[in-house]
Amino acid sequence: MTDTQIPDHLRYTDDHEWIELEDDVATIGLTDFAQSELGDIVYVETPELGATVVQGKAFGVVEAVKTVADLYAPVSGEIIEVNPLLIENPEIINSSAYEEGWILRVRVQDTSELSNLLDAQAYADHISA
């Protein structure tokens, strides 16, 4: 686990999603730790564009060869983009969890929700506990 990437500029959930906020748009993905625990990802199910996600609630599913896991929204908002690469190439999350392997972009309703998330150090402590 010592080589797990945890970028300092992102925020994290206890459920292993990451978020990067630019203005009121949040890019959401699955952490490097989560993808390594899941193994080879074969499918990602996401809601449609325009759907609303709610902080802490499941919004989709990621399927790996050995398991299936729910994806939980780090913040509430409207889905404005779904990563098109995941349709044909879901395993991109395994190779590029924080860059090309992002899952959704959401227009955030309330940026104060970010205060409920973990910073990089708190997430590192969480996964090593």
Residue pairs with C-beta under 8 A, 6 or more apart in sequence:
1 33
1 127
1 128
4 31
4 32
4 33
4 36
4 127
5 32
5 97
5 98
6 12
6 31
6 32
6 33
6 120
6 123
6 124
7 18
7 98
7 120
8 119
8 120
9 20
10 18
10 19
10 20
10 98
10 120
11 18
11 19
11 20
11 21
11 74
11 114
11 117
11 118
11 119
12 18
12 19
12 31
12 74
12 117
12 118
12 119
12 120
12 122
12 123
12 126
13 19
13 72
13 74
13 117
13 118
14 118
14 126
15 70
15 71
15 72
16 30
16 31
16 33
16 34
16 37
16 127
17 28
17 29
17 30
17 31
17 34
17 71
17 72
17 73
17 74
18 28
18 29
18 30
18 31
18 74
18 97
18 98
19 26
19 27
19 28
19 74
19 75
19 114
19 117
20 26
20 27
21 108
21 111
21 114
24 107
24 108
24 111
25 80
25 105
25 106
25 107
25 108
26 74
26 75
26 77
26 105
26 106
26 107
26 108
27 102
27 104
27 105
28 73
28 74
28 75
28 102
28 103
28 104
28 105
28 106
29 93
29 97
29 98
29 101
29 102
29 103
30 38
30 62
30 71
30 93
30 97
30 101
30 103
31 97
31 123
32 97
32 98
33 127
34 69
34 97
35 41
35 93
35 94
35 97
35 101
38 62
38 64
38 66
38 67
38 69
39 64
39 65
39 66
39 67
40 64
40 65
40 91
40 94
41 62
41 63
41 64
41 90
41 91
41 93
41 94
42 63
42 64
42 65
42 90
42 91
43 61
43 62
43 63
43 90
44 60
44 61
44 62
44 63
44 71
44 86
44 90
44 93
44 103
45 60
45 61
45 62
45 63
46 59
46 60
46 71
46 79
46 82
46 86
46 103
46 104
47 53
47 59
47 60
47 79
47 82
48 79
48 82
49 79
49 80
49 81
49 82
50 78
50 79
51 59
51 78
51 79
52 76
52 77
52 78
52 79
53 59
53 73
53 75
53 76
53 77
53 79
53 104
53 106
54 73
54 76
55 73
55 74
55 75
55 76
55 113
55 116
56 72
56 73
57 72
57 73
58 70
58 71
58 72
58 73
59 71
59 72
59 73
59 104
60 70
60 71
60 103
60 104
61 68
61 69
61 70
61 71
62 68
62 69
62 71
62 90
62 93
71 103
73 106
74 113
74 117
75 106
75 108
75 109
75 110
75 111
75 113
75 114
75 117
76 108
76 109
76 110
76 113
77 106
77 107
77 108
77 109
78 106
78 107
78 109
79 104
79 105
79 106
80 105
80 106
80 107
81 104
81 105
82 103
82 104
82 105
83 101
83 102
83 103
83 104
85 92
85 100
85 101
86 92
86 93
86 101
86 103
92 100
92 101
93 101
93 103
94 101
95 101
118 126
